[in-house]
Amino acid sequence: MTVPLSLDTLEPRLPSPVVAVVDERLARCGVELLLKRDDLIHPRITGNKWRKLRLNVQAAVDGGHGVLLTFGGAYSNHLRATAAAGRLLGLRTIGVVRGAELAGRPLNPSLARAVEDGMRLHFVDRATYRRKTEPEVIAELEHRFGPFYLVPEGGSNAAAATGCADLGRELRGVADVVTVACGTGGTLAGLAAGLDPGTQRAIGFPVLKGGGFLDGEIQRLQQAAFGARRGDWRLDTRFHFGGYARITPELREFASEFTERHGLAPDLTYVAKMLYGTYALAAEGVFAPGTRVAAVITG
Ligand SMILES: *Cc1c(COP(=O)(O)O)cnc(C)c1O
């Protein structure tokens, strides 16, 4: 008997745990906060990346592909997760990394880990990286590496959104509002589609400056995955703290206080910004008293 090549064989912890947080700053606003611990799904394929990769790996295997090629910045969690999935399932992986100047230099810990997991890295300049969805750029990669299954930047495509709908379904009956950090928006696109549209809504917090463009991206992903806009969702673009991977003293202070109170150190690139935004909305009175808010710990 052959074991099917699937992320489901890697003993994911699903549904991911939901834990209640007791915090008087929220209790004062009548808000009950739950943490949806997607960071506990798998030790190596962390957080939302497991959900986003699951159906992509399946599509690659079904299509007879033994190679996954994908894109990311030098600190991309997605590149690292793809490399780990490749090693654990015996698929070859290629990571196209933004920044030609990084070639030949010592690798940062994130890229070093990807290489340890067998990922082949290919550094490209920023102009080429921006054109990564254009047919000529993809043809050049195929010429160089041979055939591959392409997973887009951040892992976000229709298969990823479909995989993330499980996250929404797991939260049915559990929460009234779900908050999530957004990079490419793939996780929110799926999450919102999986919630009960009559009684639940999702709020996404882009971690990049000017994240309003994600509105169209998320609609496009939902169209591709589900045929139409799905679920009750919106973005709040205020909590980027200067942009992607930017951290201010205020954010750091919030994150260390959260760690001290609740024993969970939030990732500063994504999760801390989302939690900060969630607390800010509670203080603004956006949530009616008695609202159960589930914050997704995406990694
Ligand atoms: C990748 C990532 C995100 C962003 O997910 P998108 O689907 O790209 O919006 C959020 N949180 C963490 C921890 C991540 O690694």
The ligand as a Gaussian input file, in Angstrom:
#p B3LYP/6-31G(d) Opt

LIG

0 1
 C        1.904000      34.541000       6.190000
 C        1.345000      35.027000       7.474000
 C        0.186000      35.813000       7.531000
 C       -0.475000      36.377000       6.297000
 O       -1.369000      35.524000       5.681000
 P       -2.043000      35.956000       4.285000
 O       -2.845000      34.792000       3.904000
 O       -0.910000      36.213000       3.327000
 O       -2.830000      37.192000       4.513000
 C       -0.331000      36.149000       8.772000
 N        0.284000      35.755000       9.907000
 C        1.423000      35.011000       9.894000
 C        2.037000      34.641000      11.180000
 C        1.980000      34.636000       8.677000
 O        3.120000      33.922000       8.667000

